[in-house]
Amino acid sequence: MTPMEKAERTQERHIVVFRLNGTLFALDIRSVQEIVQQSDIVLVPGAPPFIMGIVNLRGGIMAVVDTKRLLGIGETSSDKVLVMVAQIGEHLVGFTVDEVEQVTRVASDSIEPVSDLVSPEEARRLEGILKLDGKLVLLLDANRLLDEETIEATMSQSASPVTQRR
């Protein structure tokens, strides 16, 4: 192994580890802008079922995604939700999380490819799987969670005057 290959293998990644229904997930910290408590979510008529609605985040409109619903593992049911704000293309999008476990560094070579044990739909959204403190963590790819067309459609529908508070 050349010194360059060795450096690439030991390269570190910073991740934000969070919990959804007891399962650990993570996103690369470069995708995460901030984590906020959100309560005034406005419903958007005609939006996909995994879109909880939109919120005003410091003067800008942001779609909030029910991450559990998006991943097919339940749904978030709370008036006040914890939202991880991520950059998806040109838009900021909020993804609901139950709790943030930690921000940590992991060696790039500790991220294993997605196995055949997950469905193709799940595999499409995953960057890999890793072990952290003896627990499995599913590393999500923020850019593959939602497509820009869905975000654009939600934002254009939010201009409709027929919205209501969640």
TIDOSE-449613 format. One line per 4 residues: number of its first residue (from 1); their letters; for each residue x, y, z of N, C-alpha, C. Coordinates in Angstrom, 3 decimals. Example, Ala and Ser with C-alpha at 12.3 -4.5 7.8 and 13.67 -1.06 7.14 Angstrom:
BEGIN
1> as> 13.190/-5.690/7.800/12.300/-4.500/7.800/13.200/-3.300/7.800 ~ 12.850/-2.250/7.080/13.670/-1.060/7.140/12.900/0.030/7.870
//
This chain:
BEGIN
1> mtpm> 0.845/-1.179/0.000/0.000/0.000/0.000/0.894/1.247/0.000 ~ 0.609/2.144/-0.926/1.399/3.369/-1.017/1.001/4.314/0.120 ~ 1.859/5.287/0.444/1.502/6.255/1.489/0.202/7.008/1.172 ~ -0.040/7.300/-0.123/-1.262/8.000/-0.516/-2.491/7.136/-0.240
5> ekae> -2.414/5.839/-0.589/-3.531/4.923/-0.332/-3.786/4.796/1.168 ~ -2.715/4.740/1.941/-2.859/4.622/3.388/-3.530/5.877/3.965 ~ -3.158/7.048/3.470/-3.762/8.303/3.938/-5.245/8.339/3.595 ~ -5.612/7.876/2.396/-7.019/7.855/1.998/-7.822/6.898/2.858
9> rtqe> -7.228/5.759/3.187/-7.945/4.765/3.994/-8.186/5.264/5.415 ~ -7.267/6.051/5.950/-7.402/6.495/7.337/-8.038/7.885/7.437 ~ -8.513/8.409/6.332/-9.171/9.707/6.334/-10.394/9.662/7.242 ~ -10.626/10.744/7.971/-11.749/10.780/8.898/-12.939/11.529/8.309
13> rhiv> -14.118/11.142/8.771/-15.359/11.825/8.408/-16.009/12.295/9.702 ~ -16.577/13.476/9.693/-17.350/13.968/10.829/-18.814/13.656/10.546 ~ -19.479/13.052/11.521/-20.887/12.695/11.345/-21.708/13.167/12.545 ~ -22.993/13.381/12.294/-23.962/13.667/13.352/-24.790/12.404/13.499
17> vfrl> -24.746/11.803/14.687/-25.481/10.563/14.951/-26.787/10.921/15.667 ~ -27.890/10.388/15.163/-29.196/10.674/15.746/-30.035/9.413/15.803 ~ -31.101/9.502/16.573/-31.962/8.343/16.820/-33.351/8.578/16.237 ~ -33.876/7.530/15.609/-35.254/7.497/15.113/-35.838/6.148/15.536
21> ngtl> -36.880/6.167/16.367/-37.499/4.917/16.847/-36.475/3.929/17.392 ~ -35.474/4.422/18.082/-34.483/3.551/18.694/-33.338/3.125/17.788 ~ -33.438/3.382/16.501/-32.378/3.024/15.555/-31.438/4.209/15.378 ~ -30.146/3.927/15.296/-29.164/4.989/15.106/-28.922/5.236/13.612
25> fald> -28.979/6.491/13.248/-28.685/6.954/11.896/-27.634/8.040/12.002 ~ -27.044/8.402/10.874/-26.081/9.503/10.864/-26.120/10.207/9.522 ~ -25.720/11.468/9.549/-25.516/12.260/8.343/-24.127/12.865/8.425 ~ -23.493/13.042/7.281/-22.210/13.731/7.238/-22.434/15.155/7.738
29> irsv> -21.575/15.637/8.606/-21.770/16.947/9.210/-21.726/18.072/8.171 ~ -21.102/17.825/7.035/-21.063/18.859/5.989/-22.450/19.137/5.427 ~ -23.377/18.192/5.581/-24.759/18.383/5.111/-25.624/19.108/6.131 ~ -25.231/19.052/7.397/-26.060/19.579/8.478/-25.697/21.040/8.764
33> qeiv> -26.703/21.912/8.693/-26.494/23.333/8.973/-26.656/23.631/10.464 ~ -27.708/23.068/11.043/-28.010/23.306/12.454/-29.098/22.347/12.898 ~ -29.373/22.349/14.216/-30.432/21.528/14.788/-31.294/22.470/15.616 ~ -32.610/22.483/15.338/-33.510/23.432/15.996/-34.779/22.736/16.478
37> qqsd> -35.408/23.310/17.525/-36.747/22.887/17.951/-37.729/23.670/17.087 ~ -38.734/23.005/16.568/-39.683/23.669/15.686/-41.090/23.335/16.140 ~ -41.976/24.335/16.187/-43.341/24.044/16.617/-44.407/24.575/15.664 ~ -44.194/25.684/15.009/-45.215/26.270/14.142/-45.076/25.763/12.717
41> ivlv> -45.405/24.488/12.530/-45.313/23.888/11.200/-46.648/24.091/10.498 ~ -46.590/24.670/9.309/-47.798/24.957/8.531/-47.980/23.854/7.497 ~ -49.154/23.231/7.498/-49.446/22.163/6.545/-49.473/22.700/5.119 ~ -49.064/21.859/4.174/-49.087/22.222/2.761/-50.031/21.259/2.049
45> pgap> -51.194/21.754/1.588/-52.149/20.880/0.893/-51.509/20.250/-0.343 ~ -51.767/18.970/-0.531/-51.265/18.282/-1.717/-49.809/17.848/-1.641 ~ -49.131/18.128/-0.527/-47.728/17.709/-0.391/-47.667/16.200/-0.151 ~ -46.542/15.565/-0.481/-46.406/14.133/-0.198/-46.605/13.865/1.300
49> pfim> -47.053/12.667/1.668/-47.358/12.364/3.073/-46.175/12.527/4.027 ~ -44.954/12.418/3.526/-43.794/12.549/4.411/-43.390/14.009/4.641 ~ -44.047/14.946/3.971/-43.784/16.363/4.215/-44.718/16.820/5.331 ~ -44.166/17.157/6.502/-44.987/17.623/7.618/-45.563/18.998/7.318
53> givn> -44.807/19.808/6.587/-45.242/21.153/6.263/-44.043/22.054/6.049 ~ -44.278/23.358/6.240/-43.210/24.334/6.078/-43.105/25.181/7.334 ~ -41.943/25.776/7.533/-41.720/26.682/8.661/-40.944/27.892/8.169 ~ -41.016/28.942/8.962/-40.218/30.127/8.713/-38.951/29.979/9.544
57> lrgg> -37.825/29.870/8.882/-36.544/29.766/9.574/-35.756/31.037/9.282 ~ -35.778/31.954/10.238/-35.086/33.240/10.119/-35.391/33.963/8.808 ~ -36.668/34.043/8.494/-37.099/34.795/7.324/-37.176/33.998/6.037 ~ -36.700/32.766/6.040/-36.780/31.912/4.855/-37.737/30.759/5.086
61> imav> -38.348/30.272/4.023/-39.281/29.148/4.123/-38.513/27.842/3.955 ~ -38.779/26.896/4.853/-38.103/25.603/4.815/-39.143/24.496/4.945 ~ -39.041/23.475/4.085/-39.894/22.294/4.201/-39.391/21.436/5.352 ~ -40.323/20.829/6.092/-39.975/19.913/7.179/-40.453/18.526/6.795
65> vdtk> -39.532/17.581/6.807/-39.804/16.205/6.415/-39.948/15.337/7.661 ~ -41.006/14.530/7.703/-41.145/13.523/8.755/-40.223/12.376/8.349 ~ -39.040/12.357/8.923/-38.003/11.407/8.519/-38.456/9.963/8.712 ~ -39.200/9.697/9.775/-39.692/8.332/10.015/-40.602/7.886/8.878
69> rllg> -41.504/8.770/8.477/-42.420/8.449/7.379/-41.647/8.261/6.080 ~ -40.693/9.146/5.824/-39.886/9.057/4.609/-39.177/7.708/4.530 ~ -38.657/7.244/5.660/-37.915/5.985/5.692/-38.810/4.769/5.918 ~ -40.113/5.000/6.122/-41.045/3.890/6.307/-40.942/3.207/7.654
73> iget> -40.614/3.970/8.716/-40.458/3.366/10.041/-41.381/4.001/11.080 ~ -42.503/4.542/10.637/-43.451/5.151/11.569/-43.739/6.581/11.183 ~ -44.129/7.374/12.197/-44.341/8.791/11.934/-44.087/9.602/13.195 ~ -43.700/10.841/12.996/-43.426/11.751/14.094/-44.743/12.379/14.507
77> ssdk> -45.071/12.292/15.789/-46.334/12.857/16.251/-46.066/13.726/17.474 ~ -45.748/14.973/17.202/-45.473/15.898/18.290/-45.711/17.326/17.810 ~ -46.145/18.160/18.730/-46.332/19.569/18.378/-44.985/20.277/18.258 ~ -44.036/19.852/19.055/-42.710/20.456/19.037/-41.718/19.370/18.625
81> vlvm> -41.078/19.559/17.492/-40.191/18.521/16.977/-38.762/19.036/16.879 ~ -37.840/18.115/16.999/-36.424/18.413/16.821/-36.117/18.232/15.348 ~ -35.559/19.252/14.732/-35.343/19.260/13.295/-33.863/19.476/12.985 ~ -33.324/18.581/12.171/-31.955/18.717/11.686/-32.046/19.389/10.318
85> vaqi> -31.463/20.567/10.209/-31.535/21.346/8.977/-30.373/20.946/8.070 ~ -30.716/20.507/6.865/-29.695/20.040/5.915/-29.847/20.794/4.590 ~ -28.741/20.927/3.898/-28.742/21.551/2.576/-28.965/20.455/1.544 ~ -30.053/20.580/0.781/-30.358/19.648/-0.308/-30.427/20.490/-1.572
89> gehl> -29.431/20.382/-2.398/-29.376/21.213/-3.598/-29.360/22.678/-3.209 ~ -30.342/23.424/-3.698/-30.440/24.862/-3.424/-31.248/25.185/-2.166 ~ -31.855/24.171/-1.551/-32.807/24.408/-0.466/-32.319/23.892/0.875 ~ -32.763/24.574/1.929/-32.615/24.039/3.275/-33.855/23.206/3.550
93> vgft> -33.664/22.024/4.088/-34.769/21.114/4.400/-34.567/20.627/5.825 ~ -35.655/20.588/6.588/-35.593/20.084/7.955/-36.011/18.626/8.004 ~ -35.211/17.811/8.673/-35.529/16.393/8.859/-35.764/16.162/10.351 ~ -36.929/15.604/10.694/-37.229/15.364/12.102/-36.355/14.239/12.636
97> vdev> -35.932/14.381/13.884/-35.165/13.347/14.581/-35.714/13.243/16.006 ~ -35.593/12.068/16.619/-36.052/11.909/17.996/-35.075/12.572/18.961 ~ -33.802/12.334/18.734/-32.761/12.966/19.543/-31.417/12.860/18.827 ~ -30.557/13.807/19.128/-29.202/13.775/18.577/-28.325/13.107/19.615
101> eqvt> -27.634/12.058/19.205/-26.784/11.295/20.114/-25.423/11.958/20.305 ~ -24.769/12.252/19.168/-23.425/12.814/19.242/-22.950/13.297/17.883 ~ -21.931/14.127/17.940/-21.188/14.512/16.749/-19.815/13.885/16.961 ~ -19.371/13.116/15.983/-18.126/12.381/16.175/-17.360/12.231/14.872
105> rvas> -16.164/11.738/14.982/-15.334/11.427/13.816/-15.230/9.916/13.681 ~ -15.263/9.473/12.439/-15.066/8.053/12.166/-14.078/7.926/11.015 ~ -13.329/6.857/11.015/-12.409/6.605/9.903/-13.226/6.224/8.677 ~ -12.882/6.795/7.547/-13.619/6.507/6.307/-13.660/5.021/6.004
109> dsie> -12.575/4.324/6.319/-12.547/2.891/6.010/-13.359/2.047/6.990 ~ -13.960/2.679/8.013/-14.826/1.930/8.931/-16.266/1.891/8.416 ~ -16.538/2.621/7.331/-17.876/2.629/6.739/-17.974/1.487/5.740 ~ -18.854/0.538/6.055/-19.027/-0.642/5.218/-20.082/-0.380/4.149
113> pvsd> -19.958/-1.027/2.998/-21.002/-0.883/1.976/-22.324/-1.453/2.479 ~ -23.405/-0.996/1.894/-24.731/-1.467/2.265/-24.857/-2.926/1.839 ~ -25.354/-3.740/2.755/-25.459/-5.173/2.464/-26.743/-5.496/1.720 ~ -26.864/-6.736/1.308/-28.064/-7.218/0.621/-29.232/-7.409/1.585
117> lvsp> -28.993/-7.155/2.890/-30.043/-7.350/3.884/-31.078/-6.227/3.867 ~ -30.734/-5.097/3.244/-31.693/-3.989/3.182/-32.334/-3.939/1.802 ~ -33.542/-3.392/1.760/-34.252/-3.313/0.489/-33.556/-2.327/-0.445 ~ -33.780/-2.455/-1.760/-33.173/-1.512/-2.710/-33.559/-0.054/-2.417
121> eear> -34.797/0.167/-1.944/-35.247/1.524/-1.605/-34.428/2.087/-0.451 ~ -34.192/1.257/0.588/-33.373/1.687/1.718/-31.932/1.896/1.268 ~ -31.428/0.975/0.474/-30.037/1.047/0.020/-29.776/2.316/-0.779 ~ -30.787/2.765/-1.517/-30.642/3.978/-2.326/-30.336/5.194/-1.456
125> rleg> -30.888/5.234/-0.252/-30.713/6.379/0.640/-29.507/6.262/1.562 ~ -28.915/5.082/1.618/-27.792/4.852/2.530/-26.447/4.991/1.838 ~ -25.537/5.611/2.552/-24.163/5.696/2.068/-23.362/4.494/2.560 ~ -23.737/3.992/3.724/-23.049/2.838/4.274/-23.516/2.558/5.690
129> ilkl> -22.872/1.566/6.294/-23.182/1.152/7.657/-21.877/1.126/8.431 ~ -21.911/1.562/9.678/-20.698/1.524/10.481/-21.020/1.109/11.897 ~ -20.004/0.696/12.611/-20.142/0.329/14.015/-19.538/1.451/14.839 ~ -20.303/1.896/15.836/-19.849/2.975/16.699/-20.151/2.565/18.131
133> dgkl> -19.136/2.441/18.938/-19.294/2.004/20.325/-20.090/0.707/20.428 ~ -19.839/-0.215/19.488/-20.501/-1.514/19.497/-21.920/-1.516/18.952 ~ -22.393/-0.371/18.427/-23.753/-0.294/17.884/-23.686/-0.001/16.392 ~ -24.667/-0.544/15.651/-24.738/-0.277/14.216/-25.362/1.087/13.963
137> vlll> -24.770/1.823/13.040/-25.267/3.143/12.653/-25.447/3.137/11.139 ~ -26.639/3.555/10.684/-26.919/3.642/9.255/-26.585/5.053/8.783 ~ -25.601/5.162/7.918/-25.157/6.458/7.411/-25.998/6.829/6.199 ~ -26.831/7.860/6.359/-27.701/8.323/5.277/-26.957/9.295/4.370
141> danr> -27.338/9.326/3.124/-26.798/10.292/2.169/-27.849/11.384/2.001 ~ -27.592/12.586/2.521/-28.576/13.674/2.506/-29.079/13.971/1.098 ~ -28.208/13.891/0.118/-28.608/14.217/-1.251/-29.482/13.155/-1.898 ~ -29.560/11.969/-1.280/-30.412/10.921/-1.832/-31.675/10.703/-1.001
145> llde> -31.867/11.504/0.054/-33.079/11.368/0.860/-34.292/11.923/0.129 ~ -34.116/13.045/-0.524/-35.201/13.711/-1.238/-34.671/14.215/-2.557 ~ -35.539/14.243/-3.559/-35.093/14.838/-4.818/-35.550/16.297/-4.850 ~ -34.830/17.099/-5.608/-35.119/18.534/-5.667/-36.502/18.821/-6.230
149> etie> -37.010/17.955/-7.099/-38.333/18.164/-7.669/-39.402/18.147/-6.569 ~ -39.272/17.225/-5.607/-40.230/17.145/-4.500/-40.170/18.412/-3.662 ~ -38.964/18.890/-3.398/-38.805/20.111/-2.602/-39.417/21.294/-3.350 ~ -39.098/21.399/-4.637/-39.629/22.502/-5.456/-41.155/22.472/-5.469
153> atms> -41.742/21.291/-5.650/-43.203/21.158/-5.692/-43.819/21.583/-4.358 ~ -43.198/21.166/-3.260/-43.706/21.528/-1.934/-43.636/23.033/-1.734 ~ -42.532/23.639/-2.135/-42.374/25.080/-1.952/-43.377/25.848/-2.816 ~ -43.637/25.379/-4.026/-44.599/26.090/-4.875/-46.020/25.904/-4.353
157> qsas> -46.328/24.726/-3.796/-47.653/24.493/-3.218/-47.850/25.319/-1.953 ~ -46.745/25.637/-1.276/-46.849/26.400/-0.029/-47.292/27.834/-0.287 ~ -47.237/28.276/-1.529/-47.698/29.625/-1.866/-49.215/29.699/-1.856 ~ -49.872/28.531/-1.820/-51.331/28.469/-1.790/-51.860/29.080/-0.492
161> pvtq> -52.937/29.855/-0.555/-53.483/30.474/0.656/-54.218/29.479/1.567 ~ -54.438/28.254/1.112/-55.196/27.277/1.886/-54.244/26.431/2.718 ~ -53.527/27.060/3.643/-52.645/26.319/4.536/-53.177/26.462/5.951 ~ -52.844/25.493/6.785/-53.281/25.545/8.166/-52.147/25.091/9.062
165> rr> -52.203/25.512/10.301/-51.153/25.134/11.246/-51.327/23.688/11.657 ~ -50.241/23.046/11.868/-50.226/21.650/12.301/-50.590/21.566/13.752
//
